[in-house]
Amino acid sequence: ALPRGARHRRALGGAGDCTGTTALREHALASFLANMLDDPDLLAAATAGEVGGDGSGSLLGRAWAETLRRDPPVQIVLRRTRTEVAVSGGTLPAEAPVACLIGAAGRDPARFAAPDRFDPLRADADPLLIGPAGCPAALLGRLEAEHGLRALLTAMPGIRWADGFRPVAGGLLTRGPRALLVRPS
């Protein structure tokens, strides 16, 4: 039997793969940084360690959750029906391929007020989460994002967009900024 600490490290060793590949992580982190750089006041408040307006956690943590709601790295999930399914007046047979457009879920105006606005302090902040609730990747992803952004800001205080640069997101199945051109202070 492995010692307890070794078992724990072994369990966490594959945790980053619960939700996908490195590309997904890169898209999510790039979107997170882009959202923060778009609002210098929010960036300054979040990196100063301020908590959400209702005291419900760090602004960085809330900004990460808001990024996943508004700009999720996974846009489309391909699945197959298990049984025959009635959809929009038609019928899909069992084992039919289906493309689930999950990237649109966080922009549903029936669920989120001003869904296209990036607002980590929104009252209706619960993003759509898919997958096993106990997957350590969700926690590890949030910690990686928060600590990574803090490390970047320590190394490059005053970071901002390069003059005239605006990020452009791309991708069909997965989506994120193609490039982030920044300047130090």
C-alpha positions as CSV (number, residue, x, y, z in Angstrom):
1,A,0.0,0.0,0.0
2,L,1.1,3.5,-0.7
3,P,1.6,6.0,2.1
4,R,-1.3,8.4,2.5
5,G,0.6,11.4,1.0
6,A,1.7,9.4,-2.0
7,R,-1.9,8.3,-2.7
8,H,-3.0,11.9,-2.5
9,R,-0.3,13.0,-5.0
10,R,-1.2,10.1,-7.2
11,A,-4.9,11.0,-7.2
12,L,-4.1,14.6,-8.1
13,G,-1.6,13.7,-10.7
14,G,-4.3,13.1,-13.4
15,A,-6.7,15.7,-12.0
16,G,-6.0,18.2,-14.8
17,D,-7.2,15.7,-17.4
18,C,-10.8,15.4,-15.9
19,T,-12.0,18.2,-18.1
20,G,-9.9,17.9,-21.2
21,T,-6.6,18.8,-22.7
22,T,-4.0,21.5,-22.2
23,A,-5.6,23.5,-25.1
24,L,-8.8,23.8,-23.1
25,R,-6.8,25.2,-20.1
26,E,-4.9,27.6,-22.4
27,H,-8.2,28.9,-23.9
28,A,-9.7,29.4,-20.5
29,L,-6.6,31.1,-19.1
30,A,-6.3,33.4,-22.1
31,S,-10.0,34.4,-21.9
32,F,-9.6,35.0,-18.2
33,L,-6.6,37.3,-18.8
34,A,-8.3,39.1,-21.6
35,N,-11.4,39.7,-19.5
36,M,-9.3,41.1,-16.7
37,L,-7.2,43.3,-19.0
38,D,-10.4,44.8,-20.5
39,D,-11.2,46.3,-17.1
40,P,-8.2,47.8,-15.4
41,D,-10.2,48.9,-12.3
42,L,-11.5,45.3,-11.8
43,L,-8.0,44.0,-12.4
44,A,-6.5,46.3,-9.7
45,A,-9.2,45.5,-7.2
46,A,-9.0,41.8,-7.8
47,T,-5.3,41.6,-7.5
48,A,-5.4,43.7,-4.3
49,G,-7.3,40.8,-2.8
50,E,-10.7,42.4,-2.6
51,V,-13.7,40.2,-2.0
52,G,-16.9,40.3,-4.0
53,G,-19.4,43.1,-3.1
54,D,-21.5,40.6,-1.2
55,G,-18.5,39.1,0.7
56,S,-18.8,35.9,-1.3
57,G,-15.2,35.3,-2.3
58,S,-12.3,36.8,-4.0
59,L,-12.8,38.9,-7.1
60,L,-10.3,36.8,-8.9
61,G,-12.3,33.6,-8.1
62,R,-15.5,35.3,-9.1
63,A,-13.9,36.6,-12.3
64,W,-12.7,33.1,-13.2
65,A,-16.3,31.7,-12.7
66,E,-17.6,34.6,-14.8
67,T,-15.1,33.9,-17.5
68,L,-16.2,30.3,-17.7
69,R,-19.9,31.4,-17.8
70,R,-19.4,34.0,-20.6
71,D,-16.4,32.7,-22.5
72,P,-16.3,28.9,-21.9
73,P,-13.4,27.1,-23.6
74,V,-15.7,24.3,-24.8
75,Q,-18.4,25.4,-27.2
76,I,-19.7,22.1,-28.6
77,V,-19.8,18.6,-27.2
78,L,-20.4,15.7,-29.5
79,R,-22.6,12.9,-28.2
80,R,-24.9,10.1,-29.3
81,T,-28.5,9.5,-28.3
82,R,-29.0,6.4,-26.2
83,T,-32.6,6.0,-27.2
84,E,-35.0,7.5,-29.8
85,V,-35.6,11.2,-28.9
86,A,-38.2,13.6,-30.0
87,V,-36.7,17.0,-30.8
88,S,-38.4,20.0,-32.4
89,G,-41.1,18.1,-34.1
90,G,-38.8,15.4,-35.4
91,T,-37.3,12.2,-34.0
92,L,-33.7,11.2,-33.6
93,P,-33.1,7.5,-33.7
94,A,-31.0,5.7,-31.0
95,E,-27.3,6.2,-31.5
96,A,-27.8,9.3,-33.7
97,P,-24.9,11.8,-33.4
98,V,-25.8,15.0,-31.7
99,A,-23.8,18.3,-31.3
100,C,-24.7,20.0,-28.0
101,L,-24.0,23.7,-28.2
102,I,-23.1,24.1,-24.5
103,G,-21.1,27.3,-25.1
104,A,-24.4,29.2,-25.5
105,A,-25.7,28.2,-22.1
106,G,-24.0,31.0,-20.2
107,R,-25.4,33.6,-22.6
108,D,-29.1,32.7,-22.2
109,P,-31.0,35.9,-21.6
110,A,-33.8,34.0,-19.9
111,R,-31.2,32.9,-17.2
112,F,-28.7,35.8,-17.0
113,A,-29.3,39.5,-17.0
114,A,-27.2,41.2,-19.7
115,P,-25.6,37.9,-20.6
116,D,-22.9,39.4,-22.9
117,R,-21.6,41.7,-20.2
118,F,-18.6,40.5,-18.1
119,D,-19.6,41.1,-14.5
120,P,-18.0,39.1,-11.8
121,L,-20.3,40.7,-9.2
122,R,-23.5,39.7,-11.0
123,A,-26.3,38.4,-8.7
124,D,-27.1,35.5,-11.1
125,A,-23.5,34.2,-11.2
126,D,-24.0,30.4,-11.2
127,P,-22.5,29.1,-14.4
128,L,-23.5,25.8,-16.0
129,L,-21.2,23.1,-14.8
130,I,-21.1,19.7,-16.5
131,G,-19.4,16.6,-15.3
132,P,-18.8,14.8,-12.0
133,A,-19.2,17.3,-9.1
134,G,-16.2,15.8,-7.4
135,C,-13.7,16.2,-10.2
136,P,-10.6,17.9,-8.8
137,A,-9.9,19.6,-12.1
138,A,-12.5,22.3,-11.4
139,L,-10.8,23.3,-8.2
140,L,-7.3,22.9,-9.7
141,G,-8.3,25.0,-12.7
142,R,-9.5,27.9,-10.5
143,L,-6.4,27.8,-8.3
144,E,-4.2,27.6,-11.4
145,A,-6.0,30.7,-12.9
146,E,-5.9,32.7,-9.7
147,H,-2.3,31.9,-8.8
148,G,-1.1,32.2,-12.4
149,L,-2.6,35.7,-12.8
150,R,-1.1,36.8,-9.5
151,A,2.3,35.5,-10.6
152,L,2.0,37.3,-14.0
153,L,1.0,40.6,-12.3
154,T,3.9,40.3,-9.9
155,A,6.3,39.8,-12.8
156,M,4.6,42.4,-14.9
157,P,2.9,45.0,-12.7
158,G,1.0,47.5,-14.8
159,I,0.5,45.0,-17.7
160,R,-2.0,46.3,-20.3
161,W,-3.0,45.7,-23.9
162,A,-0.4,46.6,-26.6
163,D,-1.4,49.8,-28.3
164,G,-4.3,49.2,-30.7
165,F,-4.6,45.5,-29.9
166,R,-7.9,43.8,-29.3
167,P,-8.1,40.0,-28.8
168,V,-10.0,37.9,-31.3
169,A,-11.5,34.6,-30.1
170,G,-11.5,31.7,-32.5
171,G,-12.4,28.0,-32.7
172,L,-15.4,25.9,-33.3
173,L,-15.4,23.0,-30.8
174,T,-13.1,24.9,-28.4
175,R,-12.8,28.7,-28.3
176,G,-10.4,31.3,-26.9
177,P,-8.3,34.3,-27.9
178,R,-5.8,33.4,-30.6
179,A,-3.2,35.8,-29.3
180,L,-2.7,38.2,-26.4
181,L,-0.4,41.1,-27.2
182,V,0.4,43.0,-24.0
183,R,2.8,45.7,-22.7
184,P,4.4,45.9,-19.3
185,S,3.8,49.2,-17.4
